[in-house]
């Protein structure tokens, strides 16, 4: 739980990163822009930003020693308390900078975890975040850089002996942390089993899952499709828990839709691992709606980051329907260009409900095509004939010398079962 920030506390920050010789300066700037939004969401104030062009990362300080000296001068001059890096720096780099320069250091991973801690609403989310914090902290025990957890948890570490509000457990040993990791992992394993049981109960339903970059408008779209009132905020990672609702706008009653945590560039691996129960909804989906903020200039990079995470959580084999959101922020000319480049995508505005009906129809068509299949099935395929009675609507049936003629209406994703027996 985040402790209350006192009025006197200095939350002014200088953001820093490196642009390697093989990287695009525009991509580096975009990443720094995103870090600034993250820092703002975590209640820090960005005062300065700085990029160092280098051929490689400095093993001791991440940035060059002289460069950090100049950053320290700027921080003193402008009363800046924190140097925040746009990457996860190593435990030794973190400790070296704080020790050798007397600067308070944070990195992108810490900022993201602060935001997750702030937005966690359920016991499951709090357990997941705590697990990620412990895994982040474990290799940093000897580096004496653990006051980060004092700032985000107020020293109240459930299951680990606290030594007073706001006091970090600097001397907490590895055995105690590993014990708590094991305890939390066990609790999350049980939650995962419960979710798998719930998923089995929904096996006869088609499962559609919303995925996308954080703040792409997934929750607003979720509310439109399900006529719900899930939390919608113009903040990064406003949604941490998966929410499942019927797809109420559909004319069919066999669809459920799930909203999930948003993805982001450089999403900490500890968080991906800790949120495996939540992300299991993505793996088990029949169809993913990849929601993209079309108004972002770097949406292609955001799409790439989402695909990277989907691959990491082994959900890259699930069929995907691309949904470009916020098209009300585009000019007519920009919409035409976008639609020409992504012909199979759907273009909507979740905020104004523009084209939402088209999206629902596209979802329905993916599963249920309004097509009757005329079949001629050999008598030896009795198992298939029996299966069709279970999974399709049999409109006509006639026994012929050569086999069974059937007129069935079958879901499009089952067409492969009867492909060779289609008879025109």
Beta strands, then each sheet from edge to edge (+ up, - down):
strand 1: 12-20
strand 2: 45-54
strand 3: 82-85
strand 4: 104-107
strand 5: 206-212
strand 6: 243-246
strand 7: 255-259
strand 8: 287-293
strand 9: 320-325
strand 10: 346-347
strand 11: 372-377
strand 12: 393-399
strand 13: 404-409
sheet 1: 2+ 1+ 3+ 4+
sheet 2: 6+ 7- 5- 8- 9- 10-
sheet 3: 11+ 13- 12+
end
